[in-house]
Structures are given as structure tokens and as C-alpha cells.
């Protein structure tokens, strides 16, 4: 072999090693890019799930079956007590349960679940569920008609509306 052939072979080997190094470098860069972008996709998916759940709470708070005399974010406690026994609304709203807890003014030291027998002297209304808490919540006015010696008036209290979404919606 001549010196020229050896130098040529050495240059070919250098070029091959360089091509392999450049390929490995760009492969690593591509892997880091995909890892970062896929992490963003997971975060975006979680954000979309949260937005969807919050939209469901807003939808329930403004649904004609629950709204109090057309007032935004006001739930009619009387209607809610009637709807407790109606199972068809569970399928309509596609939820596992609705929980409304009065928070202001504080009237009870411990939870008293609303039933027909003790309503309105209670502070938690559970519809389609036995749970005490749900992951998605929003603040609403819980209103009802009340009467005294002067006549009938609207009584509204601050409450938190919690919704337990169906399993299909959470995934």
C-alpha cells in the first residue's frame, strides 16, 4: 500500500466517524425536543380537563332546572330539593353527583344533610351522591323563597357548588 492510499483510508475513516458523531448529536437533540414537547402536551391535557370541569360547573349553575329566577350563578334550593329524587337529570347532566354546601352565614357547627323533613334547617344538599366533597367547585348563591310577618322575600346564602364528574369525563 502506498502512502496516498493510507492517507485516503484515514480520511474516509475520519469522515465516517464524523458522520456517526453528527448523527448521534442530532438524535440526542431530537430526543430532548420530543421529551420537552410531550411534557407540554401532558400539561395542556390537564389544563383542558380542568377547563372542561369548570365549564360543567358553570353549565350546572346556569341551567334552567337549577337557576333562581333568572339570576346568574344563583341556584334555587327548593328546585334542588325536588330534583334530588329525579334520576333522569343525572343522565342529562352526565355527572356522578352534585353537592352544595352553605358556607355563609355559618349556621351549623357540623354538617347537617338536607332531607325533606329538615329542609331548610340544614347546610349540605347532596344530589345523586353520598360523598361530602367533589373535585370541581365554584361559588354560587343558594337562594329560596322565605316568608315572615311582612310577606315573602328571597333569601340567598353563599354556597359552594361541587360536581363529581363521570369517569369518562375525567380521563
N, C-alpha and C positions, 0 to 999 in steps of 0.2 A: 504494500500500500504506500501510496505517496503521501507526502505532507499535505498536498492540496486536498486529497480525499479525506484525511483525518480532520482537517480544519472544516471541511464541508459537513462531515458527520457530526462534529461538535456543534456547529451552528444549527443543524437540524434538531439535535437533542435539546439545545437551549430553547429553540422555538417551540418544541413540543412541551417542555416544562413550563414555559411562559404561557402557552395556551391553556394548559391544565390549571395553572395558578389563577389566570384571569377567569376561567370558567368557575372555579371554586369560590373566588371572591364574589362574583355576581350571583352565584347560587346562595351564598350566605346573605347578601344584601336582599335578595328576593324573599328569603325565609323571614328575615326581620320585618320586611314590609308587610308580608301576609299576617304575621303574628300581631302587629300593631293594628292593621285594618280589621282583622277578625275580632280583636278586643273591642274596637269601636262598634262593631255590629252587635255584639252582645249587650253593650251599654245602651245602644239605640233601641234594641228589642225590649229591654227592661223599661226604658223611658216610655215606649209606646204602650206597654202593658199598663203602666201607671196612668197614662193619659186616658186609655180606654176605660179603666176602672173609675177614674174621676168623672168621665163623661157619663158613665152609667149612674153614678150618684146624682149628678145634675139632672139627668133624664128622669130619674125617680122623683126628685124633689119638685120637678115642674110638670109631672104627669097629671092629667085631669082627674085621675082617680084619687090622688092624694092632695092636690093643691087646695089651699084655703082661700076661697072667694077671689081667685084670680091674682092673689098677691105672690110675687116671685119669692122663691125659697121659703115658702110657708106651707107647712103640712097640716092638714086637718086631722086632729087627733080622733075626732068622732068617726070620720071615714075610715081611719086606720084600724080602729077597734072593730068596725064592721067587716073590714077586709081580712082580719085575722083568720076567719073561718073559710074564706074563699080560696080554694086551692088552685083554681084556674088562673089566677093572677100570677102565681109562682111561675107557671109556664110562659105566660105573656111577657113577664119581665126577665125571664131566664136567670133567676138568682136562686141561691140556696136559702137565703134568709135576709130579713131586714130587721135591724134593731134600732130603736130610737130611745135615747136616754136623755131625760131632762137634766140640764146642768145648772140652770139659773132661773129663778131663785132656788137656792137649795132648800128642799122641804123635808127630806128624809135622811137619817144618818146611814141607813143601809138600803140596799136595793129592794124595791117592792114591785114585783111584776104586775102589770096591768091585766086584770081579768074583768069580765062584765060585772062581777059582784063588787069590786073595789074601785072601779074607774069613777072619777078622775083622781082618787087619792092614791096615786102610785107614781113611780118615776122611770119605769122602763117598759117599753112596749116591744114585744118580740113577735114577728110575723114570719111564719114558715120555719122557725128555728128554735132551738133550746139554748143556743150559745149566748154568752154575755157580751162578747166582743167580736168584731169583724175587722178585716184588714183595711178596708176602704171606708173613709169617713168624710163628712162635710158638716158644717154647722148650718142649722136651719132654725126657723121659728116654728114652734109647735103650738098651734092655735086651736081654740074651741070656743063655742058659744057658752056663756055662763050668765046666770041671772042673779039679781039681788033685789032689794026692795024698790030700787029705781028703775028696773027693767032689765032687758037683755043687753049684754055687751060682749065684745070679743076679748078673750083672754089669751095672750100669747106669752110663751116662755121660750128661753133659749134652750136648744137641744142639739145633740149630735146625732146625725143620721149615719148609720154604719150598714154596709152592704157586704154580704158574703157571696162572692161570685161563684158560678158553677165551675167545676173542674176544667171543662173545655175552654172556658174563657181565660183561666189563669195560665194556661200553657201556651 
